[in-house]
Amino acid sequence: KIIKQANSAGKTKVTAALSSAAVKQLSRVRATEVVAIVRESVSNLLRHADARHGKVVLKCLAQSILLEISDDGRGGAARGLKESKRGHGMANIQARVATMNARLTLVSKKGMGTRIRIVIPRGDNHVG
């Protein structure tokens, strides 16, 4: 639903590759956190990235589940980790990642798009 709404919002085309196996590995609480992270990330992508394409991936890795949101936009989002002048989006994402005992990596070089990688440990679903 989030992706459908994003694609009806304007010029940015957002695609999703969601593994049903990865979805099944998430507890209800973690699934809720993942949906909220995707919603916030896609919203940021649409409002700030000036991107033509965005992608959301959820897949199983050997010991974890990977959530990745990327775009081909203007980049420079790494500033969002340090400042909260324009909003609390990245701070909220960081808090959700911490709740899941997950690991967040943000790569966002000016002019080269943004990639958010969140690695969620498996077998730890009683936490978050």
Number of C-alpha atoms within 10 A of each C-alpha: 7 15 18 12 11 20 16 11 11 10 13 20 18 24 16 15 11 14 13 11 12 18 17 10 18 21 16 13 14 21 16 14 20 22 12 16 23 20 16 18 20 24 15 15 29 24 10 14 23 17 21 15 18 25 18 20 16 21 18 19 13 7 11 18 22 19 21 22 24 23 26 20 23 18 22 17 22 18 11 16 14 10 12 12 7 7 10 14 17 21 15 14 21 17 14 19 21 14 14 20 16 18 14 16 12 17 16 21 15 13 12 14 22 25 22 18 17 23 22 25 19 16 12 14 16 9 12 19
